[in-house]
């Protein structure tokens, strides 16, 4: 069962971001088989979706931007070297991690190394999103930039999918601003603790429902979106 923070209800301030990711991962996770490495696993929020893998191993980096004390992680890496032997894994999964890797060109060869021949990797990464887990937040990638990085490091791109579109991304960014920054920066509301509950329980779901009702009537542009999912294969 995926935690409600990563498979949220309509009342969640990150509903469109998190729900979009959940749907993408849920679509492809059952195709993963064999031994899987979750790179940058954190709390392994999507683990239950990978119903056909024989082994699920979490690897993460002990950074100053994320506290791992309460997370079940099998191994840590030093930011450059993955502590596993060559050709160990059938799949690598990595969700919303690549933006936190400084020097992706250095770690992609390592991910390639631990994959078996013909092994595959599924990644998601944000496109239109705020800085987070500061200061360990280094990049936002287009699908073209990711494709170039993968192809230069021994991978062939098989699948590219986007989550969201321009209007949805703008709505999601506004909801985050309204829920968090608007409440905290207006003195009267900051002192009134109940304001946050009113926004979360009433205004956020109302705004999200209203968006779902009117969104079909807006022309969609997919040049600005929330996240990217890619599946690549080791050459």
trRosetta pair geometry for C-beta under 8 A, 3 or more apart (Angstrom, degrees):
i j d omega theta_ij theta_ji phi_ij phi_ji
1 48 5.6 -59 14 138 22 178
2 6 5.4 -101 171 86 107 105
2 7 4.2 93 99 -17 120 127
2 22 6.5 138 130 -134 163 114
2 45 6.3 57 -154 163 87 79
2 46 6.2 6 -112 -111 115 51
2 48 5.8 -143 -57 52 64 118
2 49 6.6 21 -62 -43 117 102
3 6 5.3 67 69 21 86 98
3 7 7.1 143 80 21 38 87
3 43 7.7 1 -3 118 150 132
3 45 5.6 -82 32 -141 110 92
4 7 6.1 -74 -122 70 36 73
4 8 5.9 81 168 -107 69 52
4 9 6.9 -6 -166 -16 111 87
4 12 7.8 -173 153 -69 88 135
5 8 6.5 9 -150 -74 20 97
5 12 7.7 152 -133 -134 44 141
5 18 7.2 -117 152 -144 50 155
5 45 7.3 -96 80 -131 97 134
6 18 5.7 -142 -143 -166 38 112
6 21 7.4 -75 -166 91 86 117
6 22 6.0 139 149 -80 74 106
6 45 4.1 113 -27 166 164 137
6 46 6.8 -120 144 -63 147 76
7 18 7.2 -141 -76 145 19 106
7 19 7.1 80 -148 -107 47 64
7 22 4.7 120 -100 -128 76 155
8 11 7.8 -125 166 63 102 58
8 12 3.3 -43 175 9 141 159
8 14 6.5 121 0 78 160 80
8 15 5.2 -123 95 -107 123 63
8 18 5.0 68 3 86 114 136
8 19 6.1 -93 52 -57 83 89
9 12 5.8 124 59 -19 58 96
9 15 7.3 -59 101 -110 33 110
9 205 7.9 -16 127 -102 97 114
10 15 5.8 46 -137 -130 35 153
10 205 5.1 79 117 -135 94 89
10 208 5.0 176 -177 105 86 136
10 209 6.2 57 169 -63 141 83
10 212 7.9 -56 -132 -20 123 142
11 15 7.5 131 54 -67 19 126
11 200 6.8 65 166 164 100 68
11 201 6.5 10 -161 -125 132 40
11 204 5.8 87 -165 94 57 109
11 205 4.0 -28 -97 -65 72 112
11 208 7.5 -151 -87 30 26 143
12 15 4.5 136 70 -68 89 77
12 18 6.7 -48 118 44 144 137
12 204 7.5 -119 98 143 11 136
13 175 5.5 178 -159 141 73 104
13 176 5.9 108 159 -96 110 57
13 179 4.2 -76 -118 16 136 173
13 180 7.3 103 174 -34 162 93
13 200 6.9 -63 -46 -118 102 80
13 204 5.5 -77 -86 -136 68 143
14 17 4.7 -60 -174 53 86 114
14 18 4.7 73 123 -17 103 111
14 172 7.4 53 -142 -162 49 105
14 176 7.0 49 -84 -85 74 102
15 18 6.5 -71 -137 47 17 97
15 19 5.5 8 173 -12 62 121
15 172 7.8 -140 62 -115 68 95
15 175 7.8 -39 27 116 95 164
15 204 8.0 144 -14 161 120 106
15 208 5.4 39 49 -130 154 147
16 19 6.1 -49 -121 43 22 106
16 20 6.0 28 168 -23 57 112
16 164 6.2 82 159 -96 108 119
16 168 5.5 -168 -174 179 145 102
16 169 8.0 -153 121 -86 134 36
16 171 6.8 82 -6 91 161 105
16 172 4.3 -117 64 -83 124 118
16 175 7.9 122 14 30 112 144
16 208 7.5 -166 -40 -133 96 104
16 226 6.8 -166 129 -68 95 156
17 20 6.2 -66 -156 33 18 110
17 21 6.8 11 154 -12 58 109
17 126 7.9 3 -152 -114 113 110
17 129 7.2 91 -128 -102 134 115
17 163 7.9 90 -144 124 42 130
17 164 7.7 -15 -94 -45 50 144
17 172 5.4 126 -41 -170 91 144
17 226 5.4 -162 -112 -166 70 137
17 227 7.1 101 -155 -27 73 116
18 21 5.8 -57 -151 37 33 110
18 22 6.2 36 153 -23 67 106
19 22 5.5 -51 -146 34 33 116
19 23 6.4 34 156 -20 65 104
20 23 6.0 -56 -151 34 29 109
20 24 6.6 26 154 -16 63 107
20 163 3.4 114 158 -175 123 121
20 164 5.4 -35 -104 -39 163 90
20 226 5.7 97 70 72 158 143
20 227 6.3 152 110 34 120 113
21 24 5.8 -59 -150 37 33 109
21 25 6.2 24 159 -12 69 109
21 95 6.9 99 -174 -165 124 121
21 96 7.3 -15 -127 -40 150 116
21 124 5.8 107 -137 162 100 164
21 163 6.1 -22 -64 -88 52 173
21 227 5.7 20 -80 55 92 164
22 25 6.1 -62 -146 42 26 104
22 26 5.9 25 159 -19 65 114
22 46 7.6 -173 -121 -102 64 105
23 26 5.8 -56 -139 40 26 112
23 27 6.4 35 157 -29 61 105
23 163 7.6 140 61 -119 104 110
24 27 5.8 -54 -155 25 28 115
24 28 7.0 -6 161 6 62 109
24 124 6.5 118 98 -95 138 129
24 161 5.9 175 -131 98 115 131
24 163 5.7 -84 -36 -71 133 114
24 227 7.5 -135 12 98 156 119
24 229 4.4 -173 172 -38 137 151
25 28 6.5 -79 -152 49 30 90
25 29 5.5 41 161 -44 73 111
25 46 5.0 -63 150 -142 151 151
25 49 5.9 90 133 92 100 165
25 95 6.6 -6 -85 -96 134 137
25 122 7.8 121 -124 141 73 133
25 124 6.9 -68 -65 -30 98 139
25 229 7.5 -161 -65 -112 59 136
26 29 6.0 -37 -122 16 26 117
26 46 7.9 -132 -63 -149 65 109
26 49 5.3 -113 -105 -137 63 134
28 31 5.5 -55 -169 28 61 116
28 32 7.4 66 142 -31 78 95
28 122 5.9 168 120 -129 138 148
28 159 7.6 169 -103 95 141 163
28 229 7.3 170 5 166 145 140
28 231 6.6 -156 -157 -65 150 132
29 32 5.9 -48 -164 15 46 115
29 46 6.6 -147 -89 160 143 114
29 49 3.8 56 88 132 169 104
29 50 4.8 -106 -175 -79 105 61
29 51 7.3 86 127 5 103 74
29 93 7.9 37 -113 -113 84 145
29 122 8.0 -153 -86 85 56 166
30 49 7.4 -92 -47 166 69 75
30 50 7.7 -173 -81 -130 35 36
30 51 5.8 -5 -111 42 81 102
30 52 5.7 78 -163 -3 59 119
31 52 7.6 -32 -152 52 2 139
32 36 5.8 46 162 -87 129 134
32 50 5.4 -39 72 -139 128 100
32 52 6.4 152 81 70 56 96
32 53 5.5 -14 121 -64 100 103
32 90 7.7 137 -171 106 76 105
32 91 4.6 20 -150 -73 107 173
32 93 7.0 -14 -106 -60 162 119
32 120 7.8 -134 -111 78 81 115
32 122 7.1 -90 -73 1 122 135
33 52 5.0 -49 -94 131 77 107
33 53 6.2 -179 -141 -96 24 52
33 54 7.4 43 179 -17 65 87
33 90 6.3 -59 92 124 63 151
33 91 7.5 123 50 -24 37 125
34 53 6.4 -37 67 -140 33 72
34 54 5.8 -27 -150 18 24 107
34 55 7.8 -34 152 34 47 84
34 89 7.6 129 122 -173 111 52
34 90 3.0 60 87 8 141 157
34 91 6.5 139 69 -4 99 91
34 116 8.0 -71 151 18 158 140
35 53 7.1 100 -112 -172 15 100
35 54 6.1 -45 -68 66 60 97
35 55 4.5 -3 -122 57 78 111
35 57 7.3 13 -178 0 90 113
35 88 6.7 -89 111 148 143 71
35 89 5.1 -119 106 -126 97 59
35 90 5.3 118 47 7 64 92
35 91 7.5 179 91 32 43 73
36 50 6.2 -85 34 -177 168 153
36 53 4.5 -44 -6 -138 121 150
36 55 6.8 178 29 89 64 60
36 56 5.3 -6 68 -111 106 63
36 57 7.0 174 91 26 54 71
36 89 6.5 81 -126 -161 20 110
36 90 6.8 -52 -71 64 60 85
36 91 4.3 -18 -111 74 86 105
36 92 7.3 157 -161 -95 68 22
36 93 5.9 18 -179 -3 117 108
37 57 5.4 -28 -109 73 62 99
37 59 6.0 2 -173 3 100 121
37 84 7.4 -117 -98 2 141 164
37 88 7.6 73 -50 96 125 106
37 89 4.6 -55 -13 -105 107 160
37 91 7.2 -173 28 98 65 57
37 92 4.9 -21 69 -112 99 74
37 93 7.2 175 87 26 48 66
37 114 6.6 29 -16 120 162 134
38 41 3.7 75 115 -96 114 104
38 44 5.9 74 112 -110 171 91
38 47 7.4 -52 -62 -89 155 88
38 56 6.6 31 -21 -177 113 86
38 57 6.8 -173 20 88 78 44
38 58 4.7 -24 66 -107 113 65
38 59 6.7 166 81 25 57 69
38 92 7.9 153 -91 -164 20 57
38 93 5.1 -24 -108 72 67 99
38 94 7.2 144 -167 -83 51 52
39 59 5.5 -17 -113 69 53 109
39 82 8.0 -49 -115 -111 109 128
39 92 5.5 18 -15 -173 119 106
39 93 7.1 173 19 79 76 41
39 94 4.1 -29 68 -86 100 110
39 97 6.3 179 113 98 84 166
39 111 6.6 -23 -73 -105 161 116
40 59 7.3 -10 -27 92 33 73
40 60 5.7 84 -131 -116 33 74
40 61 7.0 -21 -101 10 76 93
40 94 5.4 67 37 -145 109 93
40 95 7.6 -151 91 51 107 50
40 96 7.9 -141 122 84 133 55
40 97 3.2 128 73 -124 164 140
40 100 7.0 133 -134 63 140 126
40 101 7.9 -99 -66 -54 136 105
41 44 5.0 -2 176 -73 106 79
41 58 3.3 -95 46 -147 170 99
41 59 6.2 109 -11 42 108 39
41 60 5.4 -99 39 -55 77 101
41 71 7.6 155 105 168 93 128
41 73 6.1 158 68 -114 119 89
42 45 7.1 -5 91 -18 114 92
42 60 6.3 122 -57 -102 41 139
42 66 7.0 -84 -108 180 100 142
42 68 7.3 -129 -131 -111 51 89
42 71 5.9 -110 175 -129 44 152
42 73 8.0 -34 -125 -78 6 113
43 70 7.5 -2 -99 103 107 87
43 71 4.8 -112 -87 -116 61 101
43 72 7.6 68 -145 26 53 75
44 47 4.1 29 157 -43 110 120
44 56 7.5 95 -148 149 137 124
44 58 5.5 -88 -67 -85 115 133
44 71 7.6 136 -1 -164 82 99
44 72 6.8 -49 12 67 127 96
45 95 7.8 -96 53 77 104 145
46 49 4.9 -37 178 23 84 122
46 50 7.2 80 129 -23 86 95
46 93 7.7 -125 82 156 125 142
46 95 6.5 91 6 -13 137 158
47 50 6.2 -63 -164 28 42 106
47 56 5.9 105 -146 159 101 157
48 51 7.7 20 167 -70 50 79
50 53 4.8 0 154 2 111 120
50 56 6.1 128 87 -95 139 127
50 93 7.3 -111 -77 -32 140 160
53 56 5.5 96 99 -66 137 87
53 90 7.9 -177 -131 64 92 120
53 91 7.0 -97 -106 41 120 131
57 74 5.0 -68 -159 42 81 155
57 75 7.2 14 170 13 108 108
57 89 7.8 -116 43 -98 120 118
58 71 7.9 -131 143 154 154 106
58 72 6.8 105 34 108 150 69
58 73 4.8 -107 111 -130 118 60
58 74 5.1 132 55 10 71 88
58 75 7.5 167 95 33 56 65
59 73 7.2 100 -116 -168 15 98
59 74 6.9 -45 -70 65 59 91
59 75 5.1 -19 -110 76 81 93
59 76 7.1 148 -162 -105 66 21
59 77 6.0 35 176 -19 111 108
59 82 6.8 25 -178 -144 159 96
59 83 7.9 176 -131 41 121 87
59 84 8.0 -85 -81 -24 143 120
60 68 6.0 160 103 -108 147 145
60 71 7.4 24 8 110 161 143
60 73 5.0 -67 20 -136 116 143
60 76 5.9 -38 76 -112 64 72
60 77 7.7 -174 95 20 18 80
61 76 6.5 112 -110 -163 30 85
61 77 5.8 -48 -86 66 82 78
61 78 7.7 77 -129 -166 94 4
61 79 5.7 83 -138 -78 134 68
62 68 6.2 -98 -110 20 74 134
62 76 5.4 8 -25 -150 97 143
63 66 5.4 52 65 31 97 90
63 100 7.3 -134 0 173 170 121
63 133 7.5 58 99 166 132 116
63 136 4.6 27 167 -61 146 163
64 135 7.3 10 83 35 114 83
64 136 6.7 150 58 -31 72 114
65 100 7.2 -147 72 -140 144 120
65 133 3.6 82 152 167 121 82
65 134 6.0 173 -122 75 112 18
65 135 6.4 -138 -74 40 114 37
65 136 3.6 -132 4 26 141 108
65 137 7.1 157 -144 -32 163 83
66 133 5.4 -9 -56 -141 93 121
66 136 7.2 -75 -9 56 94 140
67 70 7.7 43 123 13 97 87
68 71 4.7 -72 -162 39 72 121
68 73 6.0 -15 -178 -6 128 143
73 76 6.7 59 133 -64 131 79
75 83 5.6 -140 177 65 134 119
75 84 7.6 130 81 -54 168 95
76 83 7.8 40 79 10 42 133
77 80 7.5 -154 157 49 105 36
77 81 6.3 -159 -163 84 103 49
77 82 5.2 -38 -106 -107 144 49
77 83 5.9 -165 -99 -8 81 90
78 81 5.8 16 43 42 106 86
79 102 7.8 -2 -169 51 115 92
79 107 8.0 -90 171 -76 45 117
80 106 5.8 -51 -131 148 82 125
80 107 7.1 -126 -132 -81 35 78
80 110 7.4 153 162 -48 45 149
81 110 6.5 -171 -133 -117 36 139
82 107 7.7 96 -43 -153 104 84
82 110 4.5 139 -1 164 109 119
82 111 7.0 111 -33 -73 154 51
82 113 7.4 166 50 69 121 112
82 114 5.6 -77 104 -33 142 140
84 88 4.9 -94 158 24 121 158
84 89 7.5 44 128 -28 156 106
84 114 4.9 61 85 -126 118 128
85 88 5.5 115 70 -59 76 116
85 114 7.5 113 86 -121 35 81
86 113 5.5 -81 -118 172 77 85
86 114 6.7 -128 -134 -100 30 42
87 113 7.8 -88 -40 164 55 50
87 114 7.1 -158 -47 -167 15 29
87 115 6.9 -18 -116 105 51 29
87 116 4.7 75 -162 -103 86 58
87 117 6.9 -6 -124 -21 122 71
87 119 7.8 177 -140 -20 68 136
88 114 5.1 -34 35 -169 100 85
88 115 8.0 -53 51 -82 58 18
88 116 7.5 -139 52 -52 16 82
89 92 6.1 83 116 -62 144 76
89 114 5.5 35 15 137 109 93
89 115 5.5 -55 74 -105 90 52
89 116 6.6 -148 79 -12 36 84
89 119 6.2 94 103 -154 70 149
90 115 7.7 67 -146 -151 10 75
90 116 5.8 -13 -95 26 52 124
90 119 5.3 -158 -158 -123 32 97
90 120 7.5 3 153 31 64 76
91 115 8.0 36 -107 -125 10 100
91 119 6.5 -156 -71 -170 33 92
91 120 5.6 -14 -113 72 76 79
91 121 6.9 146 -165 -94 59 40
91 122 7.0 -2 -170 5 109 97
92 111 5.5 35 -98 -163 177 107
92 114 7.5 95 -73 85 121 107
92 115 6.2 -77 -21 -78 111 109
92 119 7.4 71 -9 146 86 117
92 120 7.7 -148 31 110 69 43
92 121 4.1 -10 63 -115 101 93
92 122 7.5 -179 91 30 57 56
92 123 8.0 1 112 -61 96 89
93 121 7.4 -176 -75 -157 31 60
93 122 5.2 -6 -114 65 74 96
93 123 7.6 166 -162 -81 41 49
94 97 4.6 -88 179 40 100 132
94 98 6.7 90 129 -45 128 85
94 121 7.2 0 11 -175 104 103
94 122 7.5 169 30 91 60 53
94 123 4.6 -8 69 -113 94 88
94 124 7.6 -163 103 31 58 58
95 123 7.2 -177 -82 -156 39 48
95 124 4.6 17 -134 44 72 107
96 99 7.1 -33 -169 25 58 110
96 124 5.9 -17 -42 98 65 96
96 125 6.4 140 -106 -115 40 41
96 126 6.1 44 -124 -28 92 93
96 227 7.5 -54 -81 -128 92 130
97 100 5.7 -71 -167 40 49 108
97 101 6.7 47 143 -30 79 105
97 123 7.5 -100 46 -147 97 100
97 125 7.5 -81 47 -95 49 86
98 101 5.5 -52 -150 24 44 115
98 104 6.0 35 -162 -110 95 130
98 123 6.2 51 -32 -179 125 136
98 125 4.6 -42 48 -96 115 131
98 139 7.4 -61 132 74 82 114
98 141 6.7 -26 113 -1 129 140
98 146 7.8 59 132 -111 167 108
99 125 5.7 141 -33 -159 94 101
99 126 6.1 -27 -27 43 151 93
99 137 6.1 6 139 -152 103 71
99 138 6.4 174 173 53 57 66
99 139 5.2 -146 -136 68 66 67
99 140 6.3 18 -116 -84 120 48
99 141 7.2 -140 -81 -6 82 94
100 133 6.2 -13 -104 87 126 140
100 136 5.0 39 -155 143 96 97
100 137 6.1 -37 -97 -96 71 50
100 138 6.7 115 -133 12 21 94
101 104 5.1 92 102 -88 118 74
101 107 5.5 -81 -169 21 139 149
101 138 7.1 -102 73 43 32 132
102 136 7.9 -104 -29 -147 104 73
102 138 4.9 162 -88 -77 76 164
103 106 4.3 15 140 10 111 118
103 107 7.0 113 105 -12 79 89
104 107 6.0 -66 -149 43 43 100
104 108 6.0 49 157 -32 76 106
104 139 7.5 -74 -25 37 124 155
104 149 5.9 0 112 -160 125 146
105 108 6.2 -44 -135 25 28 114
105 109 7.8 30 167 -14 54 98
105 149 6.7 -120 -81 -143 73 97
105 152 7.5 -31 -124 103 100 125
105 153 6.8 -166 -141 -70 61 126
106 109 7.2 -60 -171 29 28 103
106 110 7.5 21 142 -10 59 112
107 110 5.2 -56 -158 38 50 117
107 111 6.3 50 147 -20 76 101
108 111 5.6 -51 -145 36 37 111
108 112 6.3 41 153 -20 66 104
108 149 6.3 -176 -57 160 161 97
108 150 7.1 -147 -151 -106 139 47
108 153 3.8 32 123 148 127 167
108 154 7.9 161 144 39 100 89
108 155 7.5 -95 -175 -10 114 123
109 112 5.4 -52 -147 38 34 116
109 113 6.2 44 152 -29 65 103
109 153 5.5 -118 -63 -155 65 105
109 154 7.2 86 -113 14 65 124
110 113 5.5 -47 -148 28 32 117
110 114 6.8 19 160 -10 63 104
111 114 6.4 -60 -147 39 30 100
111 115 6.6 33 154 -24 63 109
111 121 6.4 50 158 -96 126 149
112 115 5.9 -62 -152 31 31 113
112 153 5.9 -157 -33 150 139 91
112 154 4.5 76 -142 75 151 130
112 155 6.7 -127 -94 -53 108 91
112 234 5.8 138 -145 -121 78 107
115 119 3.5 -158 -179 79 100 139
115 120 7.6 159 -153 10 134 16
115 121 6.8 -79 -83 -52 145 100
115 234 4.7 173 107 -46 133 145
116 119 4.3 116 54 -49 68 115
116 234 7.4 166 86 48 39 147
117 234 6.5 -127 -139 100 32 121
118 233 6.5 -18 -157 -173 47 108
118 234 6.3 -68 -21 65 8 92
119 233 7.3 161 89 -153 33 63
119 234 4.9 29 56 10 77 126
120 158 7.3 -32 -134 14 119 144
120 231 6.1 7 179 -176 119 94
120 232 6.7 163 -155 85 70 41
120 233 5.0 -33 -99 -99 82 68
120 234 7.3 -129 -75 -2 35 78
121 155 7.0 -54 34 -125 121 140
121 231 7.1 168 85 -151 46 51
121 232 5.2 -12 58 59 95 90
121 233 7.9 -176 19 -81 72 25
121 234 7.7 86 -14 -46 100 83
122 229 7.0 -3 -172 -171 90 95
122 230 7.4 177 -147 90 48 46
122 231 4.9 -15 -99 -101 79 81
123 146 7.8 -160 84 -157 131 135
123 229 7.3 171 89 -148 45 52
123 230 5.5 -8 58 58 89 88
123 232 7.7 -2 10 8 105 105
124 163 7.9 26 -150 -8 119 132
124 227 5.5 22 -179 167 104 124
124 228 6.6 169 -150 85 59 48
124 229 4.8 -24 -95 -94 87 73
124 230 7.9 159 -87 17 40 64
125 140 7.9 159 147 -146 104 51
125 141 5.5 20 112 43 144 114
125 146 7.1 167 39 -85 140 136
125 227 6.7 166 83 -156 30 83
125 228 5.6 -14 58 57 79 95
126 129 3.8 -30 169 11 143 139
126 140 6.5 -63 102 -125 81 92
126 226 6.8 -59 -141 166 78 61
126 227 5.2 -52 -106 -99 49 82
126 228 8.0 146 -127 15 6 76
127 140 5.9 97 -148 -177 38 106
127 141 7.3 -84 -100 71 74 50
127 142 7.1 69 -129 -98 112 49
127 162 7.8 -18 -2 -139 148 99
127 169 8.0 -59 85 -117 100 143
127 224 7.7 -175 123 -158 122 46
127 225 5.5 46 61 76 142 75
127 226 6.4 115 45 130 92 14
127 227 6.2 -180 3 -99 85 24
127 228 5.9 86 -46 -25 111 97
128 140 7.8 76 -74 -160 28 143
128 164 7.8 -108 44 99 118 139
128 169 4.4 46 78 -168 150 135
128 173 6.9 -77 146 -55 107 125
128 224 5.9 61 -61 -178 141 82
128 225 6.4 167 5 82 114 26
128 226 5.8 -72 53 -103 94 38
129 132 7.1 -40 145 -7 113 120
129 140 7.2 170 44 -108 81 119
129 173 8.0 -157 -114 -91 42 96
129 226 7.0 67 -59 -159 98 67
129 227 7.8 32 -36 -74 128 81
130 173 7.4 135 -43 -132 97 92
130 176 7.0 -147 -8 122 135 151
131 134 5.7 45 149 -72 112 105
131 137 5.0 141 -155 94 76 152
132 137 5.8 127 57 -88 48 145
133 136 5.3 -50 128 68 102 93
133 137 5.7 134 69 -56 80 102
134 137 5.9 -51 -88 11 56 117
141 145 4.6 -136 -156 84 85 122
141 146 4.9 88 152 -54 134 93
141 149 7.8 -57 -139 5 139 138
141 228 7.1 -92 91 37 94 143
142 145 4.8 99 52 5 77 100
142 146 7.1 -145 92 -1 42 86
142 228 8.0 115 -168 -51 28 153
143 146 5.7 -55 -147 41 35 111
143 147 6.1 41 153 -25 66 106
143 160 5.1 73 -152 -159 134 135
143 162 7.6 -80 -51 -71 130 97
143 228 5.5 -176 -78 -137 86 144
143 230 7.1 151 -135 -74 87 120
144 147 5.7 -49 -145 34 30 113
144 148 6.5 33 154 -19 62 104
145 148 5.8 -54 -152 34 31 112
145 149 6.5 28 153 -16 65 107
146 149 5.7 -57 -148 38 33 110
146 150 6.2 31 156 -18 68 107
146 228 6.8 -173 0 114 156 149
146 230 5.9 -173 134 -18 141 161
147 150 5.9 -57 -145 38 29 109
147 151 6.2 22 161 -15 65 110
147 157 5.2 -33 -124 -44 89 154
147 160 7.6 -28 -69 -79 110 136
147 230 7.8 -156 -73 -132 69 148
148 151 6.1 -59 -143 39 26 106
148 152 6.3 20 161 -14 63 113
149 152 6.1 -64 -147 40 26 107
149 153 6.4 -3 162 3 62 118
150 153 6.2 -82 -149 50 26 95
150 155 4.0 -71 180 74 92 122
150 156 7.7 -164 139 -42 113 5
150 157 5.8 103 90 -64 146 91
150 230 7.4 -134 -48 141 153 145
150 232 4.9 -129 -160 -117 141 157
151 155 6.6 -91 -77 71 33 69
151 156 7.3 58 -104 -102 76 43
151 157 7.0 -50 -58 -18 93 99
154 234 6.3 9 137 -150 100 73
154 235 5.2 -129 -173 31 66 105
155 232 4.0 31 171 160 127 130
155 233 6.5 142 -159 68 75 34
155 234 6.1 -49 -103 -96 71 42
155 235 6.5 -156 -105 -21 16 88
156 232 6.3 157 74 -163 37 78
156 233 4.9 -23 59 61 94 91
156 234 8.0 4 16 97 82 3
156 235 5.5 107 -28 -77 99 87
157 160 6.5 15 174 -48 122 102
157 230 6.3 -54 -139 -167 99 114
157 231 7.8 110 -161 81 57 49
157 232 5.3 -41 -100 -104 49 89
158 231 4.8 -51 68 99 107 95
158 232 6.2 167 8 -108 86 28
158 233 5.6 71 -38 -17 121 104
159 229 7.3 -24 121 119 106 91
159 230 6.4 161 88 -154 68 44
159 231 3.9 31 40 35 111 104
160 228 7.0 -26 -161 -166 83 103
160 229 7.5 153 -155 85 36 57
160 230 5.4 -2 -102 -105 67 84
161 228 7.3 147 81 -160 47 55
161 229 4.6 -8 61 59 97 103
161 230 7.8 -176 25 -74 64 43
162 165 7.6 85 123 -79 126 63
162 222 5.8 127 71 -167 158 107
162 225 4.6 11 179 137 121 170
162 226 7.8 125 175 46 82 66
162 227 7.3 153 -160 84 55 46
162 228 5.9 -30 -105 -103 64 66
162 229 7.8 -162 -77 22 19 75
163 225 6.4 138 75 163 46 111
163 226 4.9 -62 100 69 94 106
163 227 4.3 7 43 56 121 90
163 228 7.4 -138 12 -66 84 22
163 229 7.0 78 -32 -17 101 99
164 168 4.2 -142 -153 94 93 129
164 169 5.2 110 145 -59 134 82
164 172 7.2 -49 -127 -7 149 141
164 225 4.6 146 86 -162 85 78
164 226 3.6 73 25 -1 145 106
164 227 7.0 84 18 20 111 68
165 168 5.2 84 49 19 65 108
165 169 6.9 -130 98 -10 25 95
165 220 4.5 -14 163 -163 165 98
165 221 6.1 138 178 68 101 44
165 222 5.2 -62 -119 -90 93 61
165 224 7.3 68 175 78 46 65
165 225 5.6 -23 -99 -100 29 89
166 169 5.9 -61 -147 35 24 109
166 170 6.4 20 159 -15 63 107
166 220 7.1 157 29 -163 90 52
166 221 4.1 19 -9 66 134 100
166 222 7.5 -112 -24 -70 84 19
166 223 6.9 15 -64 57 111 70
166 224 4.2 66 -103 66 81 106
166 225 7.2 -56 -56 -68 46 56
167 170 5.8 -54 -147 37 32 110
167 171 6.3 33 153 -19 65 106
167 215 6.4 164 107 -132 130 85
167 218 4.9 60 -54 120 168 154
167 220 7.0 -93 15 -113 110 63
167 221 7.8 110 -20 32 79 83
168 171 5.7 -55 -148 37 31 112
168 172 6.2 30 155 -19 66 107
168 211 7.6 112 -115 164 65 129
168 215 6.8 43 -74 -132 88 133
168 225 7.7 22 68 -136 108 64
168 226 6.8 -66 112 -33 107 114
169 172 5.7 -54 -145 37 30 111
169 173 6.3 29 156 -17 65 107
169 224 5.6 -129 50 138 150 90
169 225 5.7 -166 -52 -143 131 20
169 226 5.2 -169 -98 -63 92 73
170 173 5.9 -55 -146 38 29 110
170 174 6.3 30 155 -19 64 108
170 224 7.9 45 -42 122 89 130
171 174 5.8 -58 -150 37 29 111
171 175 6.4 31 154 -22 66 105
171 207 7.8 175 -169 153 102 103
171 211 5.0 93 -156 -125 156 148
172 175 5.8 -52 -147 32 31 112
172 176 6.7 32 154 -17 63 103
172 226 6.4 28 45 -97 160 122
173 176 5.9 -53 -152 35 32 111
173 177 6.4 32 151 -17 64 107
174 177 5.5 -57 -149 39 34 113
174 178 6.0 32 155 -20 69 109
175 178 5.7 -54 -141 39 29 111
175 179 5.9 25 161 -17 66 111
175 204 6.2 88 -161 -135 110 87
175 207 6.2 169 -101 104 104 138
175 208 7.1 45 -105 -69 151 89
176 179 6.1 -58 -139 40 25 106
176 180 6.0 -13 173 14 63 116
176 181 7.8 49 130 0 68 99
177 180 6.9 -77 -135 52 17 84
177 181 4.9 -38 -157 39 61 120
177 182 6.3 75 141 -30 69 96
178 181 7.7 -10 -45 53 11 79
178 182 4.8 -6 -143 8 41 141
178 183 7.9 66 157 -26 46 86
178 199 7.1 -169 138 -161 91 126
178 203 7.5 -122 142 129 128 127
178 204 7.8 166 96 -90 116 79
178 207 7.7 91 74 -24 159 173
179 182 7.3 70 11 37 13 102
179 183 6.7 -20 169 -7 31 122
179 196 7.9 72 -173 -146 72 76
179 199 5.6 159 -123 140 66 127
179 200 6.7 79 -144 -82 111 71
179 204 5.9 36 -87 -84 119 121
180 183 6.5 -80 -160 37 13 104
180 184 6.4 -10 165 -3 57 119
181 184 6.0 -67 -139 45 28 102
181 185 5.7 8 171 -9 69 121
182 185 6.6 -67 -134 42 19 99
182 186 6.5 5 171 -9 60 114
182 189 7.6 -3 135 81 72 161
183 186 7.0 -70 -146 36 19 97
183 189 5.2 -119 -148 136 58 127
183 190 6.8 125 152 -81 63 60
183 195 5.7 164 -140 118 104 116
183 196 5.4 87 -172 -88 157 79
183 199 6.1 -108 -70 -2 128 159
184 190 5.7 69 -148 -101 37 104
185 190 7.4 137 2 -57 8 121
186 189 4.4 48 84 24 108 112
186 190 6.4 173 79 -21 51 88
187 190 5.5 -58 -141 33 28 114
187 191 6.5 21 164 -15 65 106
188 191 6.3 -64 -157 36 27 105
188 192 6.5 9 152 -6 64 114
189 192 5.6 -65 -143 46 36 104
189 195 4.3 175 -159 170 86 173
190 195 7.9 -54 -53 49 18 143
192 195 4.5 84 97 -27 102 108
193 196 6.6 -44 -176 21 50 107
193 197 7.7 40 138 -7 69 104
194 197 5.5 -58 -160 40 52 112
194 198 6.1 55 145 -25 78 103
195 198 5.7 -55 -150 34 33 113
195 199 6.4 31 155 -17 67 106
196 199 5.8 -55 -149 36 31 110
196 200 6.2 25 156 -15 66 111
197 200 5.8 -57 -141 41 30 108
197 201 5.7 5 169 0 68 117
198 201 6.6 -67 -132 48 19 94
198 202 5.5 -30 -176 30 61 120
198 203 6.7 49 135 -9 74 105
199 202 7.2 -68 -111 56 10 79
199 203 4.7 -43 -140 46 52 123
199 204 6.0 68 154 -32 67 95
200 203 7.9 25 -7 48 15 82
200 204 5.6 -5 -137 10 32 134
201 204 7.6 62 2 37 12 101
201 205 7.3 -21 177 5 29 117
202 205 6.9 -81 -158 42 14 96
202 206 6.1 7 161 -15 59 119
203 206 5.7 -61 -143 40 29 113
203 207 6.1 27 160 -19 66 108
204 207 6.0 -58 -146 37 27 108
204 208 6.3 24 157 -17 64 109
205 208 5.5 -57 -142 40 34 112
205 209 6.1 34 160 -19 69 106
206 209 6.0 -55 -145 37 27 109
206 210 6.3 28 155 -19 62 109
207 210 5.7 -55 -147 37 29 113
207 211 6.4 33 154 -22 63 104
208 211 5.7 -52 -150 32 31 112
208 212 6.6 32 152 -19 64 103
209 212 5.7 -52 -151 34 34 112
209 213 6.6 34 151 -20 64 105
210 213 5.7 -57 -153 34 33 113
210 214 6.4 7 160 0 68 110
211 214 6.4 -71 -143 48 29 93
211 215 5.6 46 161 -48 69 106
212 215 5.9 -36 -131 11 24 120
214 217 5.7 -63 -171 37 60 111
214 218 6.9 59 139 -28 82 103
215 218 5.8 -58 -154 26 42 111
221 224 6.2 32 108 29 107 89
222 225 5.9 12 -160 -57 62 124
225 228 7.6 98 92 -64 122 73
